[in-house]
Amino acid sequence: MKCPNCQHENLNDSKFCSGCGTKLTNTPSKQGIPTWAIIVLSVCFIAIGGLGYAYWDFFSNKKSNSATYSEINDNQNLETKQVSSEELTKKQEAHAQQVDRVTLIKEIQQKVFTILTNNAQGSGFLYKKGGYVITNAHVVQGEVEVMVRNSMGQESPGTVVGISDRYDIALIHVPSYQETAPLDIETSESPIGLEVIAFGSPQGFENSASIGYITGNKRDMKLENFIYKQIYQVDAQIDKGSSGGPLVDVNTGNVIGINSLLYTTETSTHFAFSIPLYSMVDQFDGWIAQPLSANEVRSVANLYDSSQQPASHTETTTEAENLLAGQFVQSFRLYYEMALNEGDFYWIADMLAPSSSAYKELEKYINEIAYQGNYFYFTNNEVLDVQYSSGQYYVDMNETFDFYDAQGNYQFYNRYKTYTVITDEYGAYKIAAIKIH
């Protein structure tokens, strides 16, 4: 190293100048960054980096959460719109159903007619292309020439080309409607609970349509000269003059039956019966293929006694009452099942004659078993026979049911009973006694 005094070059590790003897001061050579400085700087860099990451993460999450909240809000809005849309759709469907029903009634009424004869008035409907109109046999009563009036009041002549001496059906040929498309028909049995429309001219009120339901099927009945097989029981409001009109399935617009019988009392009509159309198609098609002659139609008229027709078709008959008494007991059994399972006598109280043995015994029994956890499931309620004597109906029943006690133990019961049924001052059926055989 150089001496600062004499500029003499000395060895690097010399402490004194060899030229002048001046004490030499070592100048530190360049060295690396001290360790303590590196540690301090590292800590600072880490702190700054952490703060920067925290800042970035905060604003990034805020943006993400904002997007998520926005999505949730959008989904909520979408869900609200969907609910609103569903409600709107339901309203539109209900409105469309009403419109379709109105349209259906208008279309069918164009092919439903009032049948006019010298002795009676009834209804009918267009069955097959070629101008064939179906009605009841008791409407035409064996007459050959009849008048057919449409919904617009226009009358056309018709000729009876088919009439049964066994079933209450007849077929009329009306040339004026040879090119008119007929109503569609149902080719199989319709179920209980089906909503229907009954068309016809009740009490002379033409172009009438009444909505109701099939409340029973598979009913067999014989009145005077006619056999009614597997007929439908309906609660649609029909009356005299509706006979021969179509019973229509609301859902399909197909004709399922021929309105034929009424069950009435002195004050009102309760319900009606309709012949299933599918069961008579072969008979109608046979007449179309081979029409009856005028003499053959008139010969059937000899089987009818016109003086008896109104009574047999518009008023209560013994056979009809027997049938209804049996159906009443079947209905009672359905309510009795509910009374047992709910422990509430209320369900059957109004179906029992007040102060009768049936009333007292069932009220006591139901109150005793109430709320004990027992369960009854009725599996069969078959009417075996109905007899009428001295103002009372005796209904023989075969009843089966499953019984489960509170512990889950099961037992099957098969019983035969006779129900004594009376009518009160209003003509309503009431059960007065029950006998177990």
Secondary structure, 3 states (H helix, E strand, C coil): CECCCCCCECCCCCCECCCCCCECCCCCCCCCCCHHHHHHHHHHHHHHHHHHHHHHHHHHHHHHHHHHHHHHHHHHHHHHHHHHHHHHHHHHHHHHHHHHHHHHHHHHHCCEEEEECCCCEEEEEEEECCCEEEECHHHHCCCCEEEEECCCCCEEEEEEEEECCCCCCEEEECHHHCCCCCCCECCCCCCCCCEEEEEECHHHCCCEEEEEEEEEEEEEEEECCEEEEEEEEECCCCCCCCCCCEEEECCCCCEEEEEEEEEECCCCEEEEEEEEHHHHHHHHHHHHHCCCCHHHHHHHHCCCCCCCHHHHHHCCCHHHHHHHHHHHHHHHHHHHHHHHHHCCCHHHHCCECCCCHHHHHHHHHHHHHCCCCCEEEEEEEEEEEEEEECCEEEEEEEEEEEEECCCCCEEEEEEEEEEEEEECCCCCEEEEEEEEC
